[in-house]
């Protein structure tokens, strides 16, 4: 971690490109790597939250498209598609 922190802190800007291009994506900038890390971190936090809801039954507020917060029950929050539709509780 110390190396990565130092690398980011000392980079002249976020458009620095790695020396070895990725086989699928080609050259990647530091900006792309950092954004990808944030995306992955958020995805895994969401998964952990769903697991926690299944274990302790607490519910989590979710934002809807209109920006209103609605609370989902633990069972509907973990609904991964298929079966019964998600039901919101106000």
The 8 nearest C-alpha neighbors of each residue, nearest first, counted from 0:
[[1, 3, 2, 4, 5, 6, 7, 8],
 [0, 2, 4, 3, 5, 6, 7, 8],
 [3, 1, 5, 0, 4, 6, 7, 8],
 [2, 4, 6, 0, 5, 1, 7, 8],
 [5, 3, 1, 7, 2, 6, 0, 8],
 [4, 6, 8, 2, 3, 7, 9, 1],
 [7, 5, 3, 9, 4, 8, 10, 2],
 [6, 8, 10, 4, 5, 9, 3, 29],
 [9, 7, 5, 6, 10, 4, 11, 3],
 [8, 10, 6, 7, 5, 11, 12, 4],
 [11, 9, 7, 12, 8, 6, 13, 15],
 [10, 12, 9, 13, 15, 14, 8, 7],
 [13, 11, 10, 14, 15, 29, 30, 9],
 [12, 14, 30, 29, 15, 28, 10, 11],
 [13, 15, 28, 12, 29, 30, 16, 11],
 [16, 14, 28, 13, 29, 12, 17, 10],
 [17, 15, 28, 27, 14, 29, 26, 18],
 [16, 18, 19, 27, 28, 26, 20, 15],
 [17, 19, 20, 16, 26, 27, 15, 21],
 [18, 20, 17, 21, 26, 25, 27, 16],
 [21, 19, 26, 25, 22, 18, 17, 27],
 [20, 22, 25, 24, 23, 26, 19, 27],
 [21, 23, 25, 24, 20, 26, 19, 27],
 [24, 22, 21, 25, 20, 26, 27, 19],
 [25, 23, 21, 22, 26, 27, 20, 31],
 [24, 26, 21, 20, 23, 22, 27, 19],
 [27, 25, 20, 21, 16, 17, 24, 28],
 [28, 26, 16, 17, 31, 25, 20, 29],
 [29, 27, 16, 31, 30, 14, 15, 17],
 [28, 30, 32, 13, 31, 15, 14, 33],
 [29, 31, 13, 28, 33, 32, 14, 34],
 [32, 30, 28, 34, 29, 33, 35, 27],
 [31, 33, 35, 29, 30, 34, 36, 28],
 [34, 32, 36, 30, 35, 31, 29, 37],
 [35, 33, 37, 31, 36, 32, 30, 38],
 [34, 36, 38, 32, 33, 37, 31, 39],
 [37, 35, 33, 39, 34, 38, 40, 32],
 [36, 38, 40, 34, 35, 39, 41, 33],
 [39, 37, 35, 41, 36, 40, 42, 34],
 [38, 40, 42, 36, 41, 37, 35, 43],
 [39, 41, 37, 43, 42, 38, 36, 44],
 [42, 40, 44, 38, 39, 43, 37, 45],
 [43, 41, 39, 45, 40, 44, 38, 46],
 [42, 44, 46, 40, 45, 41, 47, 39],
 [45, 43, 47, 41, 46, 42, 48, 40],
 [44, 46, 48, 42, 43, 47, 41, 49],
 [45, 47, 43, 49, 48, 44, 50, 42],
 [46, 48, 44, 50, 45, 49, 51, 43],
 [49, 47, 51, 45, 46, 50, 44, 52],
 [50, 48, 52, 46, 51, 47, 77, 45],
 [51, 49, 47, 53, 52, 48, 54, 46],
 [50, 52, 48, 54, 53, 49, 55, 47],
 [53, 51, 56, 49, 73, 57, 50, 54],
 [52, 54, 50, 51, 56, 55, 73, 49],
 [55, 53, 51, 52, 56, 50, 57, 49],
 [54, 56, 52, 57, 53, 51, 73, 50],
 [57, 55, 52, 53, 73, 54, 58, 51],
 [58, 56, 52, 55, 73, 59, 72, 51],
 [59, 57, 73, 72, 71, 52, 56, 70],
 [58, 60, 70, 71, 61, 57, 72, 73],
 [61, 59, 70, 69, 68, 71, 58, 62],
 [62, 60, 68, 69, 70, 59, 63, 71],
 [63, 61, 68, 66, 67, 69, 64, 60],
 [62, 64, 66, 65, 67, 68, 61, 69],
 [63, 65, 66, 62, 67, 68, 61, 69],
 [64, 66, 63, 67, 62, 68, 69, 61],
 [65, 67, 63, 64, 62, 68, 61, 69],
 [68, 66, 63, 65, 62, 69, 64, 61],
 [67, 69, 62, 61, 60, 63, 66, 70],
 [70, 68, 61, 60, 89, 67, 62, 71],
 [69, 71, 60, 88, 59, 61, 89, 72],
 [72, 70, 76, 87, 88, 58, 75, 73],
 [71, 73, 75, 74, 58, 76, 70, 88],
 [74, 72, 76, 52, 58, 56, 75, 53],
 [75, 73, 72, 76, 77, 78, 53, 71],
 [74, 76, 78, 72, 85, 77, 73, 71],
 [77, 75, 73, 71, 74, 78, 72, 49],
 [76, 78, 75, 74, 49, 79, 73, 53],
 [79, 77, 75, 76, 80, 74, 85, 81],
 [78, 80, 77, 81, 76, 75, 82, 85],
 [81, 79, 78, 82, 84, 83, 85, 77],
 [80, 82, 83, 79, 84, 78, 85, 77],
 [81, 83, 84, 80, 78, 79, 85, 75],
 [82, 84, 81, 85, 80, 78, 86, 75],
 [85, 83, 86, 82, 81, 80, 78, 75],
 [84, 86, 75, 87, 83, 78, 76, 71],
 [87, 85, 84, 88, 75, 71, 72, 83],
 [88, 86, 71, 89, 85, 70, 69, 72],
 [87, 89, 70, 71, 86, 69, 72, 85],
 [88, 69, 70, 87, 71, 68, 86, 60]]
